[in-house]
Amino acid sequence: GSLQSFSNVNLTAQQSGQVTKIYFKSGQTVKLGAPLVQQDTAVDEQELNNLTAELTLNQLSYKRQATLAKSGNTSTENVDQARAKYQQSLAEVNKLKTTISQKLIKAPFDGKLGIRMVNLGEYLSPGSNGTASGSSSSSNQIASLASLNPLRLLFSLPGQDYPKVKPGQRIKFSVPAYPNQNFSGTVVAVDSSVNITTRNLQIQAKVPNSDLKLYPGMFADIQLVLPKDSSVIAIPQTAITYSLFGDSVYVLSPDKTPPKKDPYAKKIKKAKNAKPEKHYIANQTFVTLGQKRGAYVAIKDGLKAGDLVITSGQLKIQNKAVVTIDNSSGINKAPVDLNEES
């Protein structure tokens, strides 16, 4: 993925004018509303004085006509015309005040300025205030401004992974600039559609950057942290019998059938303190498999905790066969933890 600013623009002028003051330095961090560049407003201020005087005259004329209208000494038409002239003058004064205020160029948001591209005495014309990344500098550009805290991290996943991603999910990532340090963030948005060309889905994460170690444009190697599975049953993969009609395991249940009397039992010499063998019934049970890790596989459905399953020798067993357990080969191992983050 790639780190990007939430806000990243090239600063340009809204009005034409010559630069008279510069309030910033290259690479400076600024706050919202901080003054950056002042353009010449001398002519505008003189024009404002003229319009203000005209506004005052039209306001007095309107008040006079309104007073005469109350005593019936003037027509309603004269009052309406005086009111219209007063409102026009007021609008022109406000318009010029707005123009003058726009010639003081301010920071539109908190962020870090790039390299200064404007000089004292330079004449600026209105320009496109576009995205700073990838755009070429022009005579109308003042500087680039990028917000650095927080940053957003854009990355893509195959479309089939859409069910695994949700806003609020945690991510971990590293950048080449700090190879031994891990950073974290949170998924905030998932694109509304899968790219029809790549079949990938774009994800946006929010990354805190209070120490300003991260910069827009950095490449990031990301790990999307999936939620932990609920408690699962894990059995060795050797216990699974795979077939076209379904995956199954043999579950053992105690054989409660009374043993038949062996007519030759008296002829067999039994070892001292030998215990009678315990017999089980092998029940073929179909299961639904989950994720695999190492030699073990998770069982989503078909088994319950405590079930006894056969892990080897299934080729010699049929459903409902009577079996005995022989673990002398020592093939059983401790189960692994399938609840790790992945």
C-alpha positions in Angstrom: 0.0 0.0 0.0 0.9 3.7 -0.1 0.6 6.4 2.5 -1.3 9.5 1.5 -2.4 12.7 3.1 -6.1 13.2 3.8 -5.7 16.8 2.4 -2.9 17.7 -0.1 -3.1 20.8 -2.3 -1.1 23.2 -4.3 -1.8 26.7 -2.9 -2.6 29.4 -5.5 -4.1 32.8 -5.6 -7.8 33.4 -5.8 -7.3 37.0 -7.1 -4.8 38.7 -9.4 -2.2 40.8 -7.7 1.5 41.5 -6.9 3.1 39.8 -3.9 4.0 42.3 -1.2 4.6 40.1 1.8 5.5 36.4 2.4 4.8 35.1 5.9 6.2 31.5 5.7 9.3 29.5 5.0 9.8 26.3 3.1 9.0 23.2 5.0 7.2 25.1 7.8 4.3 23.6 9.8 1.3 25.8 9.8 -2.2 25.9 11.4 -5.5 26.5 9.8 -6.0 30.2 8.9 -2.3 31.1 9.3 -1.4 33.9 6.8 1.0 32.9 4.0 1.1 35.5 1.3 -0.2 39.1 1.0 -1.0 40.6 -2.4 -1.1 44.3 -3.2 -4.5 45.8 -2.2 -3.7 49.6 -2.6 -5.9 50.1 -5.6 -8.7 48.0 -4.1 -8.7 50.0 -0.9 -9.0 53.3 -2.8 -11.9 51.8 -4.7 -13.4 50.7 -1.4 -13.3 54.2 -0.1 -15.2 55.4 -3.3 -17.8 52.8 -3.0 -18.2 53.4 0.8 -18.9 57.1 0.1 -21.5 56.2 -2.6 -23.1 53.7 -0.1 -23.4 56.5 2.5 -25.1 58.8 0.0 -27.5 56.2 -1.2 -28.4 55.2 2.3 -29.2 58.8 3.2 -31.3 59.2 0.0 -33.2 56.0 0.9 -33.9 57.2 4.5 -35.1 60.6 3.1 -37.5 59.0 0.6 -38.8 56.6 3.3 -39.6 59.6 5.6 -41.3 61.5 2.8 -43.4 58.5 2.0 -44.9 58.4 5.5 -46.3 61.9 5.0 -47.4 61.2 1.5 -45.0 63.7 -0.1 -43.3 61.2 -2.4 -44.4 58.1 -4.5 -43.8 54.5 -3.7 -41.8 54.2 -6.9 -39.2 56.7 -5.6 -38.8 54.8 -2.4 -38.3 51.5 -4.2 -35.7 53.1 -6.5 -33.8 54.6 -3.5 -33.9 51.2 -1.7 -32.5 49.4 -4.8 -29.6 51.8 -5.2 -28.7 51.5 -1.5 -28.8 47.7 -1.7 -26.7 47.7 -4.9 -24.1 49.9 -3.2 -24.0 47.7 -0.1 -23.5 44.6 -2.3 -20.6 46.2 -4.2 -18.9 47.3 -1.0 -19.2 43.7 0.5 -17.9 42.3 -2.8 -14.8 44.4 -2.8 -14.2 43.7 0.9 -14.2 40.0 0.0 -11.8 40.5 -2.8 -9.4 42.4 -0.5 -9.6 39.6 2.1 -8.9 36.9 -0.5 -5.6 38.7 -1.4 -4.4 37.6 2.0 -3.8 33.9 1.3 -4.2 31.7 4.3 -3.6 28.0 5.1 -6.9 26.1 4.4 -6.0 23.4 7.0 -3.3 22.3 9.4 -0.3 20.8 7.7 3.3 21.1 6.4 4.3 23.4 3.6 6.5 22.3 0.8 9.2 24.3 -1.1 8.3 28.0 -1.5 7.6 28.7 -5.2 6.7 32.4 -5.0 8.9 35.5 -4.6 8.3 39.1 -3.5 7.2 41.3 -6.3 5.9 38.4 -8.3 2.5 38.8 -10.0 0.0 36.0 -9.2 -3.0 35.1 -11.3 -5.9 32.9 -10.2 -4.9 29.2 -10.7 -6.3 25.7 -10.3 -5.9 24.6 -6.6 -5.4 20.9 -7.4 -3.8 18.0 -5.7 -0.2 18.5 -5.0 1.1 15.0 -5.7 2.2 14.4 -9.3 1.5 18.0 -10.5 4.1 20.2 -12.1 5.0 23.6 -10.6 3.8 26.8 -12.3 4.3 30.5 -12.0 1.0 30.7 -10.1 1.9 28.1 -7.5 2.8 29.4 -4.0 3.7 26.1 -2.3 2.2 22.6 -1.6 0.5 21.9 1.7 -0.1 18.5 3.1 -1.8 17.3 6.3 0.5 14.8 8.0 -1.5 13.7 11.1 -3.3 11.5 10.6 -2.4 9.9 7.3 -4.4 7.5 5.2 -3.1 4.2 3.9 -4.5 2.9 0.7 -4.1 -0.8 -0.3 -5.9 -3.5 -2.4 -7.1 -7.0 -1.6 -8.5 -9.6 -4.0 -12.2 -9.3 -4.3 -12.9 -12.7 -2.7 -11.5 -11.3 0.6 -14.2 -8.7 0.8 -16.1 -10.7 3.6 -13.0 -10.6 5.8 -12.6 -6.8 5.8 -14.7 -4.4 7.9 -14.3 -0.8 9.1 -12.7 -0.7 12.5 -10.4 -3.6 11.7 -6.7 -3.2 12.8 -3.7 -3.3 10.5 0.0 -3.6 11.1 2.6 -2.3 8.7 6.2 -1.4 8.2 8.0 1.1 5.8 11.5 0.8 4.3 12.6 4.0 6.2 12.1 2.2 9.5 12.8 -1.5 8.8 12.8 -2.6 12.4 9.7 -0.7 13.5 6.1 -1.6 13.2 3.2 0.8 12.9 -0.5 0.3 13.3 -3.7 1.8 12.0 -7.5 1.2 11.6 -9.6 0.4 8.5 -12.0 3.2 8.0 -13.5 2.6 4.5 -14.0 -0.1 1.9 -14.5 0.9 -1.7 -18.0 0.6 -3.1 -17.0 -1.8 -5.9 -14.3 -4.2 -7.1 -12.1 -3.0 -9.9 -13.3 -4.6 -13.1 -9.8 -4.8 -14.5 -7.8 -6.1 -11.6 -10.7 -7.7 -9.6 -9.1 -6.0 -6.5 -10.9 -4.1 -3.8 -9.4 -0.9 -2.5 -9.2 -0.4 1.3 -8.5 2.8 3.2 -7.0 2.8 6.7 -6.4 5.7 9.1 -2.9 5.9 10.5 -1.9 8.1 13.5 1.3 10.1 12.9 1.7 12.4 15.9 5.5 12.0 15.8 5.6 12.8 12.0 7.8 9.9 11.2 5.6 8.9 8.3 5.4 10.9 5.0 2.9 10.8 2.2 4.1 8.7 -0.7 5.9 6.1 1.4 5.4 2.4 0.5 4.0 0.2 3.3 4.1 -3.6 3.7 0.7 -4.3 5.4 -0.7 -7.1 7.5 -4.5 -7.0 7.9 -5.3 -8.5 11.3 -8.2 -10.8 11.1 -10.4 -11.3 14.2 -9.6 -14.3 16.4 -11.6 -17.4 15.7 -13.9 -18.6 18.4 -12.8 -21.8 20.1 -12.3 -24.5 17.5 -11.7 -28.2 17.5 -8.3 -29.1 16.0 -7.4 -32.6 14.9 -4.5 -34.1 13.0 -5.0 -34.0 9.2 -4.3 -37.7 9.1 -7.6 -38.3 10.8 -9.5 -37.0 7.8 -10.8 -39.3 5.1 -11.2 -37.3 1.9 -13.7 -38.5 -0.7 -15.9 -37.0 -3.5 -19.1 -37.3 -1.3 -17.6 -35.6 1.7 -14.8 -35.4 4.3 -15.2 -37.7 7.3 -13.5 -39.0 10.4 -14.1 -42.1 12.5 -15.4 -41.2 16.0 -15.0 -43.8 18.6 -17.7 -44.6 21.1 -17.5 -47.3 23.9 -18.7 -50.7 22.9 -21.5 -51.5 25.4 -22.2 -54.9 23.9 -21.4 -57.7 26.5 -18.3 -59.6 25.3 -18.8 -63.1 24.0 -17.4 -66.0 26.0 -14.2 -67.2 24.4 -14.1 -71.1 24.5 -10.3 -71.1 24.3 -9.8 -68.5 27.1 -8.6 -71.2 29.5 -5.8 -72.2 27.2 -4.3 -68.7 27.0 -1.9 -67.7 29.7 -2.7 -64.2 30.8 0.0 -61.8 32.1 0.0 -61.0 35.7 -2.3 -58.0 36.6 -3.3 -57.7 32.9 -6.4 -55.6 32.3 -9.1 -56.6 29.8 -8.9 -54.6 26.5 -11.5 -51.9 26.0 -13.4 -52.0 22.8 -14.9 -49.2 20.8 -17.3 -48.7 17.9 -15.9 -46.7 14.9 -18.7 -44.4 13.7 -18.0 -42.6 10.3 -18.9 -39.0 10.8 -18.9 -36.3 8.1 -17.3 -33.0 9.0 -16.8 -29.5 7.7 -13.2 -28.4 7.6 -11.8 -25.0 8.6 -8.3 -23.5 8.2 -5.3 -25.7 8.2 -2.1 -25.0 10.1 0.9 -27.3 10.1 -0.3 -30.9 10.6 -3.6 -29.9 12.1 -7.0 -28.8 10.7 -9.9 -27.0 12.4 -13.3 -28.7 12.4 -16.2 -26.3 11.9 -19.0 -28.8 12.2 -19.4 -32.5 12.9 -17.4 -33.0 16.1 -17.7 -31.8 19.6 -15.1 -31.3 22.3 -14.1 -34.6 23.9 -14.8 -36.8 20.9 -12.3 -39.6 20.3 -11.2 -39.9 16.7 -8.9 -42.3 14.8 -5.8 -40.7 13.4 -4.3 -43.7 11.6 -5.3 -47.1 10.3 -8.5 -46.0 8.7 -8.0 -48.2 5.6 -8.5 -51.3 7.8 -11.7 -49.9 9.4 -15.3 -49.9 8.2 -18.3 -48.0 9.7 -19.5 -49.6 12.9 -16.4 -51.8 13.2 -15.2 -52.9 16.7 -11.7 -51.6 17.4 -9.2 -51.3 20.2 -6.8 -48.3 20.7 -3.1 -48.8 20.4 -1.1 -45.5 20.9 2.2 -47.3 21.4 3.7 -45.9 18.2 3.7 -42.4 19.8 2.3 -40.6 16.8 0.0 -38.4 18.8 1.3 -34.8 19.3 0.1 -31.9 21.4 -2.4 -29.8 19.4 -1.4 -26.4 18.1 -3.2 -23.1 18.9 -5.4 -22.1 16.0 -6.5 -18.9 17.7 -3.4 -17.0 16.8 -3.9 -13.7 14.9 -3.3 -14.1 11.1 
